[in-house]
Amino acid sequence: MDAHRPHPMMPESNHDEIAEQLAIVDMKMFLATKLDGGQRSLLENKVLPEFEKKHGREPRNHQELRKEMEPETAYQAYVTMVSTAQDMMWDAVGTCVDRQIDDLMNLAEIENPKGSVRVNPDLEVPRYISAQDIHRMPGNYHGTYGERDVRQGAVFDRGAVVYQMGRNGGYMNDIRGHTIVSHYFSRWPEGKPLRILDMGCTVGHSTLAIASYFPEAETHAIDVGAGMMRYAHARAERLNIPVHFSQQNAECTDFDDESFDLITSSAMLHETSGKALPNILNECHRLLKPGGAMVHLEVPGRYDEMDTWSRIRGDYEIQYNYEPFWKGAITADFDKLCKEENFSNVAVGYQDATVKAERGNTEFGGPSKGVHRSWLMISGVK
Ligand SMILES: C[S@@+](CC[C@H](N)C(=O)[O-])C[C@H]1O[C@@H](n2cnc3c(N)ncnc32)[C@H](O)[C@@H]1O
């Protein structure tokens, strides 16, 4: 298997496509390191002193300064380049997938699968997903183009490699899954779940990592798109890890009460809404057996801990990268929300990112080491 294609469902990229994707990674890296630093400097050395001189006071909040950044040509150019790099990424990956979509649909037909896939054409995709193309991905998570379609899954799988720039486990993109299990093992070193549910699984990057630690368990995973679930199923089968995928809303699934020992999610909660969040926790409570645990992984920044530039940069994610609940999630009082849904033994804190989870590790509870080095974990027991 070549290094750019760790499993047969991963869309193949020819020489020119690889060159294009790598150039976009470089461009994203340049924006995130060099130009991001330049914007911080513009804010601190020009926009802030000018604001204080003009108004004779400190700014009351970051929005006042964002308004002063917006007319700056350098800021406009930066924002345009960040959006353009993102659009170039989806365009490059989309073209590569469309060239081989028939082959991918054929490869997704699995004989004698160990897991399964269940789609629901009547599922109403929640508005917080359907309203905008999250991450500017054309077609979003749920776009589906026919009964055998797998396109959005293929685009997401290939795109995530470029998007994460190698920071989430390269082509497998599975560090978050290992980190979830690491958190579980840090809190419950003897834990042996026999039924697991991963919510908001997308193509199963984290799901398969989680399932790999518990071969005795029956693992289920849900998300809102039919094409996405078909791709996730085929990918899991080709990687020989049995998982039962189904197209469902995490707020109200069709699983029986008290039917899981462990429920997980990875980077899902910040893509929901203030109304959905308690519904999802409530659903976790309904689905867990007494004594069962939930472990949710979220973005590591908390709003209170962010400086002014990071908050302005966060506004970009909301306005132009179409992550409307980004701020809601990083200001949410997860401890209170979990307790309101009757969870006990609740913990909210940072877990070190890892490529291999060890039972009894002590990597939970310290300060955040930053993006992709730590993740925020929210866990509790029914
Ligand atoms: C950033 S992606 C998660 C990535 C994936 N868990 C991983 O670690 O690779 C967020 C996912 O959550 C899903 N999602 C958001 N709200 C959901 C809901 N109410 N029910 C099911 N899936 C949901 C989205 O469709 C999307 O696929």
The ligand as a Gaussian input file, in Angstrom:
#p B3LYP/6-31G(d) Opt

LIG

0 1
 C      -15.685000      17.520000      12.962000
 S      -16.721000      16.227000      12.506000
 C      -16.235000      14.914000      13.599000
 C      -15.077000      14.133000      13.177000
 C      -14.970000      12.727000      13.698000
 N      -15.700000      12.467000      14.904000
 C      -13.499000      12.409000      13.917000
 O      -13.042000      12.446000      15.049000
 O      -12.829000      12.195000      12.924000
 C      -18.305000      16.550000      13.247000
 C      -19.333000      15.513000      12.828000
 O      -20.424000      15.553000      13.737000
 C      -21.588000      15.284000      12.998000
 N      -22.765000      15.725000      13.745000
 C      -23.032000      16.966000      14.210000
 N      -24.221000      16.982000      14.828000
 C      -24.692000      15.713000      14.773000
 C      -25.890000      15.095000      15.231000
 N      -26.834000      15.766000      15.886000
 N      -26.053000      13.776000      15.004000
 C      -25.099000      13.056000      14.352000
 N      -23.963000      13.592000      13.888000
 C      -23.766000      14.904000      14.085000
 C      -21.367000      16.031000      11.686000
 O      -22.244000      15.603000      10.676000
 C      -19.906000      15.736000      11.426000
 O      -19.746000      14.596000      10.652000

